[in-house]
Amino acid sequence: MLSVFILVVSCVALVYLLIQLVKAARQGRFLQTLRDLLIIFLAILMTAALFYIGFRFFRTFF
C-alpha cells in the first residue's frame, strides 16, 4: 500500500514538473526546470530500485 502511495505522489510530481517545464520554456528558465525534473526522476528510479532490492531480499530469505 505504501508503494502505491509513493507511486501516485511521484506521478503527480512528474506531471507538475512537466507543466512547470512548459511554463519555464516560455520564461527562459528551461535548463533550471529540466534539472529539477531530472532530480525528481532519479529519486523515483532510486526508490523503485530500493523496493525491488527489498522485494528480492525478502523473497530469497522468507
C-alpha positions as CSV (number, residue, x, y, z in Angstrom):
1,M,0.0,0.0,0.0
2,L,2.9,2.4,0.8
3,S,4.5,1.7,-2.6
4,V,1.2,2.6,-4.4
5,F,1.1,5.8,-2.4
6,I,4.7,6.7,-3.3
7,L,3.9,5.8,-7.0
8,V,0.9,8.1,-7.1
9,V,2.7,11.0,-5.4
10,S,5.7,10.6,-7.8
11,C,3.4,10.6,-10.8
12,V,1.7,13.8,-9.6
13,A,5.1,15.4,-9.1
14,L,6.2,14.4,-12.6
15,V,3.1,15.9,-14.1
16,Y,3.5,19.1,-12.1
17,L,7.1,19.4,-13.2
18,L,6.2,18.8,-16.9
19,I,3.7,21.6,-16.6
20,Q,6.4,23.8,-15.0
21,L,8.8,22.8,-17.7
22,V,6.4,24.1,-20.4
23,K,5.9,27.4,-18.5
24,A,9.7,27.8,-17.9
25,A,10.4,27.4,-21.6
26,R,8.3,30.5,-22.2
27,Q,10.2,32.4,-19.5
28,G,13.7,31.3,-20.4
29,R,14.3,29.1,-17.3
30,F,14.2,25.9,-19.3
31,L,17.5,24.4,-18.1
32,Q,16.8,25.0,-14.4
33,T,13.4,23.3,-14.6
34,L,14.9,20.5,-16.6
35,R,17.5,19.9,-13.9
36,D,14.8,19.8,-11.3
37,L,12.9,17.3,-13.4
38,L,16.0,15.1,-13.7
39,I,16.5,15.1,-9.9
40,I,12.9,14.0,-9.3
41,F,13.2,11.3,-12.0
42,L,16.4,10.0,-10.4
43,A,14.7,9.9,-7.0
44,I,11.9,7.9,-8.4
45,L,14.3,5.4,-10.0
46,M,16.2,5.1,-6.7
47,T,13.0,4.5,-4.8
48,A,11.9,1.8,-7.3
49,A,15.4,0.2,-7.2
50,L,15.2,0.0,-3.4
51,F,11.8,-1.6,-3.4
52,Y,13.0,-4.1,-6.0
53,I,16.1,-5.0,-4.0
54,G,14.0,-5.3,-0.8
55,F,11.4,-7.5,-2.6
56,R,14.2,-9.8,-3.9
57,F,15.8,-9.9,-0.5
58,F,12.7,-10.9,1.3
59,R,11.6,-13.3,-1.4
60,T,15.0,-15.1,-1.2
61,F,15.2,-15.4,2.6
62,F,11.5,-15.9,3.5
